[in-house]
Amino acid sequence: MDEHGSAPGLRPVVVRVAALNLGYFGIEIAVALAIGSVALLADSLDFLEDAAINLLIFAGLGWSLRNRARLGTALAFILLLPALGAAWAAWDKIADMAPPAPLPLTLTGIGALAVNLTCALMLARHRAGGGSLTRAAYLSARNDVAANIAIILAGLATAATLSPWPDLVVGLGIAVLNAESAVDILKAARAERRGAAEARV
């Protein structure tokens, strides 16, 4: 661990994670818009947010403890963006209540699960090394794995019922997961600010 508390080798990891997230964002949002899926739209925005988080982590790893805490606080608010996107998509979906096509929904969820599992495994060994920054990336990837499993189940439920509700429920569930992670990251950033204050005393 270096003088700033960052685990060795973290920089190239977050760059690779950012690239994977940005690439799958393009795939998932295209499918989401094509089939009218709230869950995929919320998850695609989550991929974009994850890419931004990891690029910000890359920029902030060499910063002081106090500045990393400030960036961690900002990242907590970034985590709320997919929640807002999911809420907007859910409101729009309620207007027509048409179910998304179940096969593309399920297959895209499987692809997202593979990407997020890869990212979570890459970040897991570093999650204690960069304070609130790395915790933000790890929590986001971990939550995305759970969300992707839910998307796959929603696709299967949609195929069985032809109802829009599984997709709607999962989309809103993704929003809740991101809100909970934002709270966790704010707590970690607060702890870093206290640590920085004590170090100055």
N, CA and C atoms as a LAMMPS dump frame, in Angstrom:
ITEM: TIMESTEP
0
ITEM: NUMBER OF ATOMS
603
ITEM: BOX BOUNDS ff ff ff
-5.0000000000000000e+02 5.0000000000000000e+02
-5.0000000000000000e+02 5.0000000000000000e+02
-5.0000000000000000e+02 5.0000000000000000e+02
ITEM: ATOMS id mol type element x y z
1 1 1 N 0.856 -1.194 0
2 1 2 C 0 0 0
3 1 3 C 0.886 1.237 0
4 2 1 N 0.561 2.243 -0.858
5 2 2 C 1.426 3.412 -0.959
6 2 3 C 1.087 4.435 0.12
7 3 1 N 1.755 5.602 0.057
8 3 2 C 1.595 6.611 1.1
9 3 3 C 0.19 7.186 1.152
10 4 1 N -0.588 7.022 0.092
11 4 2 C -1.943 7.541 0.072
12 4 3 C -2.966 6.474 0.411
13 5 1 N -2.509 5.288 0.776
14 5 2 C -3.435 4.248 1.176
15 5 3 C -4.017 3.467 0.023
16 6 1 N -3.404 3.533 -1.156
17 6 2 C -3.949 2.845 -2.313
18 6 3 C -3.216 1.536 -2.541
19 7 1 N -3.947 0.476 -2.772
20 7 2 C -3.333 -0.826 -2.993
21 7 3 C -2.56 -0.812 -4.294
22 8 1 N -1.365 -1.448 -4.346
23 8 2 C -0.589 -1.507 -5.571
24 8 3 C -1.379 -2.207 -6.681
25 9 1 N -1.246 -1.705 -7.888
26 9 2 C -1.904 -2.327 -9.02
27 9 3 C -3.345 -1.922 -9.216
28 10 1 N -3.864 -1.008 -8.387
29 10 2 C -5.27 -0.631 -8.499
30 10 3 C -5.544 0.219 -9.735
31 11 1 N -4.62 1.081 -10.106
32 11 2 C -4.851 1.975 -11.25
33 11 3 C -5.205 1.223 -12.533
34 12 1 N -4.401 0.262 -12.976
35 12 2 C -4.78 -0.444 -14.203
36 12 3 C -6.081 -1.223 -14.078
37 13 1 N -6.394 -1.676 -12.865
38 13 2 C -7.639 -2.42 -12.653
39 13 3 C -8.841 -1.518 -12.895
40 14 1 N -8.825 -0.307 -12.307
41 14 2 C -9.988 0.569 -12.467
42 14 3 C -10.14 1.043 -13.902
43 15 1 N -9.037 1.164 -14.639
44 15 2 C -9.139 1.537 -16.057
45 15 3 C -9.808 0.42 -16.85
46 16 1 N -9.414 -0.836 -16.586
47 16 2 C -10.037 -1.963 -17.297
48 16 3 C -11.517 -2.089 -16.932
49 17 1 N -11.828 -1.889 -15.653
50 17 2 C -13.223 -1.954 -15.215
51 17 3 C -14.041 -0.853 -15.888
52 18 1 N -13.481 0.354 -15.981
53 18 2 C -14.175 1.462 -16.639
54 18 3 C -14.452 1.137 -18.108
55 19 1 N -13.477 0.549 -18.786
56 19 2 C -13.651 0.212 -20.207
57 19 3 C -14.737 -0.846 -20.398
58 20 1 N -14.753 -1.855 -19.536
59 20 2 C -15.779 -2.889 -19.624
60 20 3 C -17.169 -2.303 -19.4
61 21 1 N -17.294 -1.425 -18.407
62 21 2 C -18.588 -0.82 -18.103
63 21 3 C -19.071 0.083 -19.225
64 22 1 N -18.162 0.858 -19.795
65 22 2 C -18.551 1.764 -20.868
66 22 3 C -18.983 0.986 -22.107
67 23 1 N -18.27 -0.093 -22.406
68 23 2 C -18.624 -0.911 -23.561
69 23 3 C -19.995 -1.549 -23.416
70 24 1 N -20.277 -2.099 -22.235
71 24 2 C -21.572 -2.778 -22.083
72 24 3 C -22.715 -1.789 -21.917
73 25 1 N -22.411 -0.58 -21.458
74 25 2 C -23.444 0.462 -21.417
75 25 3 C -24.052 0.658 -22.805
76 26 1 N -23.19 0.75 -23.827
77 26 2 C -23.678 0.955 -25.187
78 26 3 C -24.581 -0.177 -25.654
79 27 1 N -24.192 -1.403 -25.322
80 27 2 C -25.001 -2.568 -25.717
81 27 3 C -26.336 -2.563 -24.989
82 28 1 N -26.293 -2.355 -23.674
83 28 2 C -27.5 -2.519 -22.872
84 28 3 C -28.52 -1.407 -23.122
85 29 1 N -28.06 -0.174 -23.31
86 29 2 C -29.029 0.893 -23.526
87 29 3 C -29.691 0.757 -24.889
88 30 1 N -28.946 0.218 -25.866
89 30 2 C -29.545 -0.008 -27.181
90 30 3 C -30.67 -1.034 -27.096
91 31 1 N -30.426 -2.121 -26.361
92 31 2 C -31.46 -3.147 -26.198
93 31 3 C -32.625 -2.6 -25.38
94 32 1 N -32.313 -1.855 -24.318
95 32 2 C -33.356 -1.302 -23.445
96 32 3 C -34.323 -0.422 -24.224
97 33 1 N -33.783 0.442 -25.065
98 33 2 C -34.628 1.34 -25.845
99 33 3 C -35.404 0.585 -26.916
100 34 1 N -34.786 -0.463 -27.465
101 34 2 C -35.448 -1.231 -28.526
102 34 3 C -36.641 -2.02 -27.997
103 35 1 N -36.539 -2.55 -26.771
104 35 2 C -37.623 -3.407 -26.267
105 35 3 C -38.458 -2.732 -25.184
106 36 1 N -38.09 -1.519 -24.789
107 36 2 C -38.855 -0.8 -23.773
108 36 3 C -38.745 -1.384 -22.381
109 37 1 N -37.502 -1.686 -21.953
110 37 2 C -37.286 -2.303 -20.642
111 37 3 C -36.821 -1.272 -19.618
112 38 1 N -37.574 -1.135 -18.523
113 38 2 C -37.188 -0.248 -17.424
114 38 3 C -35.946 -0.79 -16.722
115 39 1 N -35.921 -2.096 -16.483
116 39 2 C -34.798 -2.7 -15.766
117 39 3 C -33.493 -2.539 -16.542
118 40 1 N -33.531 -2.791 -17.853
119 40 2 C -32.312 -2.656 -18.646
120 40 3 C -31.881 -1.204 -18.758
121 41 1 N -32.836 -0.287 -18.857
122 41 2 C -32.473 1.13 -18.924
123 41 3 C -31.786 1.557 -17.63
124 42 1 N -32.368 1.175 -16.485
125 42 2 C -31.753 1.514 -15.199
126 42 3 C -30.367 0.895 -15.082
127 43 1 N -30.225 -0.343 -15.53
128 43 2 C -28.938 -1.027 -15.427
129 43 3 C -27.916 -0.44 -16.383
130 44 1 N -28.363 -0.02 -17.573
131 44 2 C -27.427 0.585 -18.522
132 44 3 C -26.883 1.903 -17.976
133 45 1 N -27.748 2.707 -17.353
134 45 2 C -27.285 3.941 -16.726
135 45 3 C -26.318 3.632 -15.592
136 46 1 N -26.544 2.499 -14.937
137 46 2 C -25.639 2.06 -13.881
138 46 3 C -24.267 1.723 -14.452
139 47 1 N -24.22 1.099 -15.625
140 47 2 C -22.932 0.823 -16.278
141 47 3 C -22.202 2.123 -16.598
142 48 1 N -22.939 3.133 -17.086
143 48 2 C -22.314 4.423 -17.392
144 48 3 C -21.787 5.075 -16.121
145 49 1 N -22.577 5.007 -15.059
146 49 2 C -22.149 5.553 -13.774
147 49 3 C -20.919 4.826 -13.239
148 50 1 N -20.877 3.494 -13.41
149 50 2 C -19.716 2.722 -12.957
150 50 3 C -18.454 3.12 -13.715
151 51 1 N -18.595 3.353 -15.016
152 51 2 C -17.439 3.794 -15.802
153 51 3 C -16.924 5.129 -15.277
154 52 1 N -17.847 6.057 -14.991
155 52 2 C -17.447 7.364 -14.471
156 52 3 C -16.778 7.231 -13.112
157 53 1 N -17.345 6.396 -12.245
158 53 2 C -16.771 6.197 -10.912
159 53 3 C -15.334 5.687 -11.01
160 54 1 N -15.111 4.7 -11.846
161 54 2 C -13.765 4.118 -11.931
162 54 3 C -12.762 5.076 -12.552
163 55 1 N -13.204 5.909 -13.494
164 55 2 C -12.296 6.91 -14.059
165 55 3 C -11.963 7.983 -13.021
166 56 1 N -12.959 8.353 -12.199
167 56 2 C -12.7 9.314 -11.129
168 56 3 C -11.773 8.723 -10.07
169 57 1 N -11.935 7.443 -9.802
170 57 2 C -11.036 6.773 -8.857
171 57 3 C -9.606 6.798 -9.389
172 58 1 N -9.463 6.527 -10.686
173 58 2 C -8.139 6.568 -11.314
174 58 3 C -7.493 7.942 -11.118
175 59 1 N -8.308 8.992 -11.285
176 59 2 C -7.781 10.347 -11.127
177 59 3 C -7.46 10.664 -9.673
178 60 1 N -8.226 10.098 -8.729
179 60 2 C -8.095 10.495 -7.336
180 60 3 C -7.198 9.645 -6.471
181 61 1 N -6.623 8.556 -7.014
182 61 2 C -5.859 7.635 -6.163
183 61 3 C -4.628 8.273 -5.546
184 62 1 N -4.042 9.238 -6.224
185 62 2 C -2.844 9.873 -5.675
186 62 3 C -3.133 11.056 -4.77
187 63 1 N -4.411 11.32 -4.508
188 63 2 C -4.772 12.472 -3.704
189 63 3 C -4.583 12.202 -2.219
190 64 1 N -4.648 13.27 -1.439
191 64 2 C -4.569 13.141 0.018
192 64 3 C -5.84 12.49 0.549
193 65 1 N -5.774 12.05 1.812
194 65 2 C -6.923 11.415 2.453
195 65 3 C -8.132 12.348 2.46
196 66 1 N -7.9 13.625 2.735
197 66 2 C -9.01 14.581 2.787
198 66 3 C -9.663 14.745 1.407
199 67 1 N -8.845 14.872 0.368
200 67 2 C -9.413 15.046 -0.977
201 67 3 C -10.094 13.777 -1.468
202 68 1 N -9.566 12.593 -1.099
203 68 2 C -10.232 11.347 -1.47
204 68 3 C -11.588 11.258 -0.784
205 69 1 N -11.669 11.74 0.457
206 69 2 C -12.948 11.738 1.162
207 69 3 C -13.954 12.639 0.449
208 70 1 N -13.489 13.794 -0.026
209 70 2 C -14.376 14.693 -0.762
210 70 3 C -14.87 14.046 -2.052
211 71 1 N -13.965 13.373 -2.76
212 71 2 C -14.365 12.704 -3.994
213 71 3 C -15.322 11.553 -3.69
214 72 1 N -15.08 10.843 -2.588
215 72 2 C -15.985 9.765 -2.194
216 72 3 C -17.394 10.28 -1.953
217 73 1 N -17.501 11.472 -1.351
218 73 2 C -18.814 12.072 -1.14
219 73 3 C -19.488 12.376 -2.472
220 74 1 N -18.721 12.901 -3.422
221 74 2 C -19.28 13.194 -4.745
222 74 3 C -19.746 11.916 -5.433
223 75 1 N -18.97 10.847 -5.288
224 75 2 C -19.335 9.577 -5.927
225 75 3 C -20.624 9.016 -5.34
226 76 1 N -20.857 9.261 -4.065
227 76 2 C -22.1 8.791 -3.447
228 76 3 C -23.306 9.414 -4.139
229 77 1 N -23.191 10.679 -4.501
230 77 2 C -24.297 11.334 -5.196
231 77 3 C -24.415 10.854 -6.644
232 78 1 N -23.282 10.511 -7.267
233 78 2 C -23.325 9.951 -8.623
234 78 3 C -24.105 8.644 -8.627
235 79 1 N -23.975 7.861 -7.548
236 79 2 C -24.685 6.589 -7.458
237 79 3 C -26.207 6.758 -7.489
238 80 1 N -26.671 7.954 -7.189
239 80 2 C -28.114 8.193 -7.193
240 80 3 C -28.666 8.432 -8.6
241 81 1 N -27.797 8.701 -9.579
242 81 2 C -28.273 9.016 -10.928
243 81 3 C -29.066 7.873 -11.567
244 82 1 N -28.585 6.614 -11.472
245 82 2 C -29.399 5.531 -12.034
246 82 3 C -30.763 5.413 -11.37
247 83 1 N -30.846 5.774 -10.08
248 83 2 C -32.138 5.729 -9.389
249 83 3 C -33.109 6.718 -10.028
250 84 1 N -32.621 7.903 -10.35
251 84 2 C -33.474 8.896 -11.001
252 84 3 C -33.874 8.434 -12.401
253 85 1 N -32.915 7.825 -13.109
254 85 2 C -33.226 7.306 -14.447
255 85 3 C -34.27 6.207 -14.405
256 86 1 N -34.165 5.333 -13.41
257 86 2 C -35.135 4.244 -13.273
258 86 3 C -36.518 4.787 -12.95
259 87 1 N -36.577 5.814 -12.099
260 87 2 C -37.865 6.404 -11.744
261 87 3 C -38.537 7.024 -12.971
262 88 1 N -37.759 7.724 -13.772
263 88 2 C -38.304 8.33 -14.996
264 88 3 C -38.815 7.254 -15.951
265 89 1 N -38.012 6.189 -16.143
266 89 2 C -38.409 5.12 -17.064
267 89 3 C -39.65 4.399 -16.563
268 90 1 N -39.75 4.197 -15.243
269 90 2 C -40.924 3.522 -14.673
270 90 3 C -42.183 4.363 -14.892
271 91 1 N -42.07 5.667 -14.7
272 91 2 C -43.21 6.563 -14.918
273 91 3 C -43.668 6.503 -16.374
274 92 1 N -42.695 6.483 -17.294
275 92 2 C -43.022 6.422 -18.712
276 92 3 C -43.669 5.083 -19.065
277 93 1 N -43.184 4 -18.46
278 93 2 C -43.707 2.663 -18.737
279 93 3 C -45.152 2.515 -18.259
280 94 1 N -45.483 3.143 -17.139
281 94 2 C -46.834 3.032 -16.589
282 94 3 C -47.873 3.579 -17.573
283 95 1 N -47.443 4.476 -18.457
284 95 2 C -48.374 5.075 -19.418
285 95 3 C -48.897 4.058 -20.424
286 96 1 N -48.068 3.071 -20.807
287 96 2 C -48.55 2.094 -21.805
288 96 3 C -48.605 0.655 -21.283
289 97 1 N -47.798 0.34 -20.255
290 97 2 C -47.802 -0.979 -19.619
291 97 3 C -47.575 -2.119 -20.612
292 98 1 N -46.764 -1.886 -21.631
293 98 2 C -46.426 -2.955 -22.572
294 98 3 C -45.225 -3.719 -22.027
295 99 1 N -45.286 -5.055 -21.971
296 99 2 C -44.138 -5.816 -21.463
297 99 3 C -42.983 -5.798 -22.459
298 100 1 N -41.734 -5.8 -21.971
299 100 2 C -40.595 -5.894 -22.884
300 100 3 C -40.483 -7.301 -23.458
301 101 1 N -39.774 -7.425 -24.579
302 101 2 C -39.553 -8.746 -25.176
303 101 3 C -38.703 -9.58 -24.222
304 102 1 N -39.197 -10.739 -23.781
305 102 2 C -38.498 -11.479 -22.719
306 102 3 C -37.141 -12.053 -23.114
307 103 1 N -36.985 -12.522 -24.359
308 103 2 C -35.707 -13.151 -24.742
309 103 3 C -34.556 -12.146 -24.746
310 104 1 N -34.686 -10.983 -25.42
311 104 2 C -33.589 -10.006 -25.335
312 104 3 C -33.342 -9.522 -23.907
313 105 1 N -34.406 -9.396 -23.117
314 105 2 C -34.258 -8.98 -21.722
315 105 3 C -33.402 -9.978 -20.956
316 106 1 N -33.698 -11.267 -21.123
317 106 2 C -32.965 -12.308 -20.403
318 106 3 C -31.517 -12.411 -20.875
319 107 1 N -31.318 -12.421 -22.201
320 107 2 C -29.963 -12.573 -22.739
321 107 3 C -29.083 -11.379 -22.393
322 108 1 N -29.658 -10.185 -22.434
323 108 2 C -28.877 -8.993 -22.084
324 108 3 C -28.532 -9.005 -20.605
325 109 1 N -29.455 -9.493 -19.775
326 109 2 C -29.161 -9.636 -18.352
327 109 3 C -28.033 -10.619 -18.096
328 110 1 N -27.996 -11.71 -18.859
329 110 2 C -26.907 -12.692 -18.71
330 110 3 C -25.566 -12.062 -19.088
331 111 1 N -25.547 -11.296 -20.184
332 111 2 C -24.31 -10.615 -20.584
333 111 3 C -23.859 -9.616 -19.532
334 112 1 N -24.811 -8.865 -18.973
335 112 2 C -24.475 -7.888 -17.934
336 112 3 C -23.931 -8.582 -16.69
337 113 1 N -24.499 -9.735 -16.358
338 113 2 C -24.021 -10.493 -15.203
339 113 3 C -22.571 -10.921 -15.403
340 114 1 N -22.237 -11.377 -16.598
341 114 2 C -20.858 -11.804 -16.876
342 114 3 C -19.888 -10.633 -16.736
343 115 1 N -20.277 -9.467 -17.256
344 115 2 C -19.408 -8.288 -17.163
345 115 3 C -19.229 -7.867 -15.713
346 116 1 N -20.327 -7.804 -14.966
347 116 2 C -20.241 -7.326 -13.588
348 116 3 C -19.545 -8.311 -12.655
349 117 1 N -19.717 -9.607 -12.897
350 117 2 C -18.961 -10.591 -12.114
351 117 3 C -17.465 -10.409 -12.333
352 118 1 N -17.087 -10.201 -13.581
353 118 2 C -15.676 -9.969 -13.904
354 118 3 C -15.157 -8.739 -13.183
355 119 1 N -15.933 -7.637 -13.224
356 119 2 C -15.51 -6.398 -12.571
357 119 3 C -15.43 -6.563 -11.055
358 120 1 N -16.424 -7.223 -10.469
359 120 2 C -16.428 -7.412 -9.014
360 120 3 C -15.225 -8.233 -8.569
361 121 1 N -14.891 -9.267 -9.322
362 121 2 C -13.729 -10.099 -8.973
363 121 3 C -12.43 -9.319 -9.109
364 122 1 N -12.351 -8.473 -10.129
365 122 2 C -11.148 -7.656 -10.325
366 122 3 C -10.964 -6.658 -9.177
367 123 1 N -12.088 -6.116 -8.668
368 123 2 C -12.021 -5.088 -7.631
369 123 3 C -11.982 -5.655 -6.215
370 124 1 N -12.407 -6.914 -6.048
371 124 2 C -12.563 -7.473 -4.694
372 124 3 C -11.276 -7.416 -3.89
373 125 1 N -10.15 -7.707 -4.504
374 125 2 C -8.908 -7.746 -3.741
375 125 3 C -8.404 -6.355 -3.363
376 126 1 N -8.967 -5.323 -3.986
377 126 2 C -8.534 -3.951 -3.706
378 126 3 C -9.551 -3.162 -2.891
379 127 1 N -10.668 -3.778 -2.504
380 127 2 C -11.761 -2.993 -1.93
381 127 3 C -11.4 -2.342 -0.6
382 128 1 N -10.386 -2.852 0.116
383 128 2 C -9.986 -2.231 1.376
384 128 3 C -8.794 -1.302 1.211
385 129 1 N -8.304 -1.153 -0.026
386 129 2 C -7.057 -0.417 -0.212
387 129 3 C -7.186 1.038 -0.564
388 130 1 N -8.361 1.504 -1.006
389 130 2 C -8.476 2.89 -1.441
390 130 3 C -9.557 3.657 -0.738
391 131 1 N -9.958 3.22 0.426
392 131 2 C -10.955 3.939 1.189
393 131 3 C -12.293 3.994 0.484
394 132 1 N -12.957 5.148 0.601
395 132 2 C -14.303 5.277 0.057
396 132 3 C -14.319 5.174 -1.464
397 133 1 N -13.211 5.518 -2.125
398 133 2 C -13.182 5.459 -3.583
399 133 3 C -13.316 4.028 -4.079
400 134 1 N -12.42 3.158 -3.604
401 134 2 C -12.471 1.777 -4.048
402 134 3 C -13.713 1.078 -3.525
403 135 1 N -14.163 1.471 -2.351
404 135 2 C -15.4 0.898 -1.813
405 135 3 C -16.581 1.248 -2.723
406 136 1 N -16.568 2.45 -3.268
407 136 2 C -17.632 2.856 -4.189
408 136 3 C -17.666 1.947 -5.406
409 137 1 N -16.508 1.682 -5.987
410 137 2 C -16.453 0.846 -7.188
411 137 3 C -16.847 -0.588 -6.874
412 138 1 N -16.338 -1.124 -5.762
413 138 2 C -16.639 -2.511 -5.413
414 138 3 C -18.118 -2.697 -5.089
415 139 1 N -18.683 -1.797 -4.281
416 139 2 C -20.096 -1.915 -3.923
417 139 3 C -20.984 -1.817 -5.154
418 140 1 N -20.617 -0.942 -6.075
419 140 2 C -21.419 -0.777 -7.275
420 140 3 C -21.391 -2.05 -8.118
421 141 1 N -20.194 -2.631 -8.299
422 141 2 C -20.081 -3.87 -9.081
423 141 3 C -20.806 -5.019 -8.39
424 142 1 N -20.675 -5.102 -7.078
425 142 2 C -21.353 -6.17 -6.328
426 142 3 C -22.87 -6.048 -6.444
427 143 1 N -23.375 -4.839 -6.276
428 143 2 C -24.818 -4.624 -6.397
429 143 3 C -25.312 -4.942 -7.805
430 144 1 N -24.486 -4.643 -8.789
431 144 2 C -24.881 -4.9 -10.173
432 144 3 C -25.043 -6.393 -10.437
433 145 1 N -24.228 -7.213 -9.796
434 145 2 C -24.371 -8.665 -9.947
435 145 3 C -25.759 -9.097 -9.472
436 146 1 N -26.166 -8.598 -8.297
437 146 2 C -27.495 -8.921 -7.777
438 146 3 C -28.585 -8.404 -8.712
439 147 1 N -28.395 -7.194 -9.236
440 147 2 C -29.382 -6.615 -10.145
441 147 3 C -29.503 -7.426 -11.421
442 148 1 N -28.381 -7.922 -11.936
443 148 2 C -28.415 -8.686 -13.178
444 148 3 C -29.114 -10.024 -13.006
445 149 1 N -28.925 -10.662 -11.858
446 149 2 C -29.658 -11.901 -11.581
447 149 3 C -31.153 -11.61 -11.565
448 150 1 N -31.531 -10.476 -10.955
449 150 2 C -32.939 -10.094 -10.921
450 150 3 C -33.477 -9.82 -12.325
451 151 1 N -32.654 -9.225 -13.189
452 151 2 C -33.076 -8.962 -14.575
453 151 3 C -33.337 -10.272 -15.315
454 152 1 N -32.46 -11.246 -15.113
455 152 2 C -32.641 -12.55 -15.755
456 152 3 C -33.953 -13.186 -15.283
457 153 1 N -34.195 -13.13 -13.978
458 153 2 C -35.445 -13.674 -13.443
459 153 3 C -36.657 -12.905 -13.973
460 154 1 N -36.505 -11.592 -14.135
461 154 2 C -37.593 -10.788 -14.685
462 154 3 C -37.891 -11.193 -16.124
463 155 1 N -36.832 -11.503 -16.887
464 155 2 C -37.038 -11.962 -18.256
465 155 3 C -37.802 -13.267 -18.303
466 156 1 N -37.454 -14.188 -17.417
467 156 2 C -38.157 -15.471 -17.367
468 156 3 C -39.61 -15.282 -16.924
469 157 1 N -39.816 -14.399 -15.933
470 157 2 C -41.176 -14.138 -15.45
471 157 3 C -42.013 -13.453 -16.528
472 158 1 N -41.382 -12.57 -17.294
473 158 2 C -42.103 -11.889 -18.378
474 158 3 C -42.514 -12.885 -19.453
475 159 1 N -41.624 -13.82 -19.758
476 159 2 C -41.952 -14.845 -20.747
477 159 3 C -43.132 -15.692 -20.285
478 160 1 N -43.211 -15.94 -18.985
479 160 2 C -44.273 -16.797 -18.447
480 160 3 C -45.602 -16.066 -18.301
481 161 1 N -45.531 -14.754 -18.011
482 161 2 C -46.76 -14.03 -17.681
483 161 3 C -47.175 -12.977 -18.707
484 162 1 N -46.207 -12.553 -19.556
485 162 2 C -46.437 -11.442 -20.497
486 162 3 C -46.92 -10.179 -19.768
487 163 1 N -46.4 -9.989 -18.561
488 163 2 C -46.753 -8.833 -17.736
489 163 3 C -45.582 -7.86 -17.695
490 164 1 N -45.856 -6.554 -17.643
491 164 2 C -44.764 -5.574 -17.53
492 164 3 C -44.224 -5.446 -16.102
493 165 1 N -44.924 -6.036 -15.123
494 165 2 C -44.567 -5.799 -13.731
495 165 3 C -43.206 -6.35 -13.309
496 166 1 N -42.78 -7.546 -13.744
497 166 2 C -41.443 -7.998 -13.335
498 166 3 C -40.34 -7.016 -13.728
499 167 1 N -40.422 -6.489 -14.945
500 167 2 C -39.433 -5.523 -15.414
501 167 3 C -39.491 -4.237 -14.594
502 168 1 N -40.706 -3.758 -14.313
503 168 2 C -40.873 -2.536 -13.528
504 168 3 C -40.314 -2.7 -12.113
505 169 1 N -40.648 -3.812 -11.488
506 169 2 C -40.216 -4.047 -10.108
507 169 3 C -38.694 -4.123 -10.024
508 170 1 N -38.073 -4.829 -10.976
509 170 2 C -36.614 -4.956 -10.955
510 170 3 C -35.954 -3.599 -11.213
511 171 1 N -36.506 -2.825 -12.137
512 171 2 C -35.949 -1.503 -12.408
513 171 3 C -35.951 -0.621 -11.166
514 172 1 N -37.05 -0.633 -10.442
515 172 2 C -37.122 0.158 -9.211
516 172 3 C -36.234 -0.427 -8.118
517 173 1 N -36.083 -1.771 -8.108
518 173 2 C -35.173 -2.395 -7.146
519 173 3 C -33.729 -1.97 -7.359
520 174 1 N -33.326 -1.806 -8.617
521 174 2 C -31.974 -1.324 -8.926
522 174 3 C -31.775 0.073 -8.346
523 175 1 N -32.817 0.886 -8.424
524 175 2 C -32.74 2.232 -7.859
525 175 3 C -32.511 2.175 -6.349
526 176 1 N -33.209 1.281 -5.67
527 176 2 C -33.056 1.158 -4.216
528 176 3 C -31.653 0.693 -3.853
529 177 1 N -31.103 -0.281 -4.596
530 177 2 C -29.749 -0.773 -4.334
531 177 3 C -28.725 0.356 -4.423
532 178 1 N -28.869 1.201 -5.439
533 178 2 C -27.919 2.298 -5.604
534 178 3 C -28.048 3.324 -4.493
535 179 1 N -29.27 3.561 -4.037
536 179 2 C -29.458 4.495 -2.927
537 179 3 C -28.79 3.97 -1.66
538 180 1 N -28.914 2.656 -1.395
539 180 2 C -28.288 2.073 -0.206
540 180 3 C -26.759 2.152 -0.29
541 181 1 N -26.212 1.909 -1.493
542 181 2 C -24.763 2.005 -1.658
543 181 3 C -24.282 3.429 -1.44
544 182 1 N -25.068 4.402 -1.907
545 182 2 C -24.698 5.805 -1.716
546 182 3 C -24.555 6.121 -0.235
547 183 1 N -25.462 5.602 0.588
548 183 2 C -25.391 5.825 2.035
549 183 3 C -24.122 5.201 2.605
550 184 1 N -23.792 3.968 2.173
551 184 2 C -22.579 3.299 2.658
552 184 3 C -21.329 4.102 2.312
553 185 1 N -21.283 4.644 1.099
554 185 2 C -20.101 5.389 0.655
555 185 3 C -19.988 6.711 1.406
556 186 1 N -21.116 7.348 1.664
557 186 2 C -21.084 8.581 2.466
558 186 3 C -20.508 8.316 3.848
559 187 1 N -20.864 7.176 4.446
560 187 2 C -20.323 6.813 5.763
561 187 3 C -18.81 6.613 5.682
562 188 1 N -18.351 5.918 4.627
563 188 2 C -16.91 5.691 4.474
564 188 3 C -16.172 7.006 4.264
565 189 1 N -16.756 7.906 3.469
566 189 2 C -16.119 9.2 3.231
567 189 3 C -16.054 10.021 4.515
568 190 1 N -17.099 9.938 5.335
569 190 2 C -17.106 10.653 6.615
570 190 3 C -15.981 10.141 7.514
571 191 1 N -15.81 8.809 7.511
572 191 2 C -14.741 8.221 8.326
573 191 3 C -13.367 8.704 7.845
574 192 1 N -13.199 8.836 6.52
575 192 2 C -11.927 9.33 5.987
576 192 3 C -11.701 10.787 6.385
577 193 1 N -12.762 11.599 6.381
578 193 2 C -12.612 12.994 6.79
579 193 3 C -12.184 13.086 8.253
580 194 1 N -12.783 12.211 9.091
581 194 2 C -12.38 12.199 10.496
582 194 3 C -10.91 11.784 10.625
583 195 1 N -10.507 10.79 9.825
584 195 2 C -9.117 10.355 9.868
585 195 3 C -8.162 11.455 9.439
586 196 1 N -8.552 12.216 8.42
587 196 2 C -7.715 13.312 7.954
588 196 3 C -7.602 14.41 9.013
589 197 1 N -8.735 14.674 9.705
590 197 2 C -8.731 15.687 10.754
591 197 3 C -7.841 15.272 11.927
592 198 1 N -7.911 13.986 12.287
593 198 2 C -7.091 13.505 13.391
594 198 3 C -5.618 13.511 13.04
595 199 1 N -5.314 13.264 11.741
596 199 2 C -3.91 13.249 11.316
597 199 3 C -3.291 14.645 11.408
598 200 1 N -4.127 15.682 11.282
599 200 2 C -3.615 17.047 11.353
600 200 3 C -3.384 17.497 12.799
601 201 1 N -4.051 16.792 13.746
602 201 2 C -3.924 17.208 15.147
603 201 3 C -2.576 16.783 15.712
